[in-house]
Amino acid sequence: MPGGIINTGTHPKLLWPGIHAIWGQTYDQHETEYTDLYDIQDSGKAWEEDVQVTGFGLAPIKTEGGPMAMDSEVQGTISRYVHVPYALGYKVTFEERRDNLYEEVGSRRAAANAFSS
């Protein structure tokens, strides 16, 4: 993926009137599917852990008047989930934002008041 600053030469056609349609950036037009596959939980921590506690064994038959068998539980497997952030940024020149005639393209890329030079 190319890097660099988005300037007036990056989208030259967006500086002129008469464009019928602009296509190619349709990220928000796709339905969210991952929520059908995964349970989503929020976290404010760097990682989370699930800790297994083992169960008891099978209960043996107790004889009349005999002692009852005892069992215990212990810690089992630990699963750690490390939260990974994803990010992708870009730079846009003031002139490109000012001269771009098609607000829908600019609004997809940045907030209206977030000009950078």
N, C-alpha and C positions, 0 to 999 in steps of 0.2 A: 504494500500500500504506500503510495507516495506521501512524503511529508512536506513540510514547508508552510508558508503563510498563504492564506486565501486572499487574493487581491483582485483587482479589476480585470486582469488577464486570465484569471482562472475560469470565470463565467462571462465571457465577452457578450454573448447574446442577451444576458440578463440586464444589460445596460441600455437596450433599445426596446421601444414599444413594438407591439404586434405579435408577441408570442401567444400561440393558441393554448398550448399545454406544456407543463413541465413535468417530467416523469423521472423515476429512478430512485427517489428516496421515499420508500413506502414502509418504513419500519413499523410505524404505528397502525398500519392498515391490516396487519396480520393478527389473527386471533392468538391469545395466550394459550399455549398447549401444555406447558410444563406443570401447571397446577393440577392437571388431570393425572400426572404421573408421580408427583412428589408432594409430600406434606410440607408446607412452608411455615417456618417458625422464625420469629425475630430473635436477635441476640445482640447484646452490647458487649460481648466478651470476645477475646481473640480466638478462643477455642472452647469447645464443649466436650464433655465425656459422658459416655454411657457405661455404667458399671453393672456387671452381672453378679447376682447373688445366687449361689447354687441352691437347688432344692433339696429336700430330704429324700432319703432312700425309701424303699418299700417297707411298709410296716410289717414286722413279723408277727406270727401268732403268739399270743401271750398265754402261758399256762395258768390254770387256776391257782391263785396264791403266789405265783411266781413274780419276779420283778418285771417291770415294764422296760423295754429297750429304749435307749435314748439316742438321739442323733444330733447333729449340729449342721450349721451352714457356714460356708466360707465365701470369700470374694472370688469371683471367677474372672472371665475375660473382660478387658477394658477396651472400649472403642473410642478413639479421639477424633473429633471433627474439627479441622482447622478452617476458619473462615477466610476465604480468599477474595480480596477486592479486585474488581475489573474496572479499568478506566481508559478513556481515550479522549484526548483533547485536541484542539485546533486553534489556530490564530487567524484572525480576520483583520485586514486593514480598515482604517476609518473610511477611506475612499470607497472601498468595495461595498461596505455597508451603506454608505450615503448614496452611491450612484446606482445601486441595484434597484430596478424598478418593480420587482416582483416580491412583495412582502412575504408571501407564503414560503419562499425559499429561505429568506433571512430568518423568519420566525422559527423554522425548523432547526436552524443551526444555532441560534443564540437568542437570548432575551433582548427585547428592543432597546434597553438602556445599557447593554454591556458592550460598549465600543472599546476597542483596543487599538493602539497605534503601533 
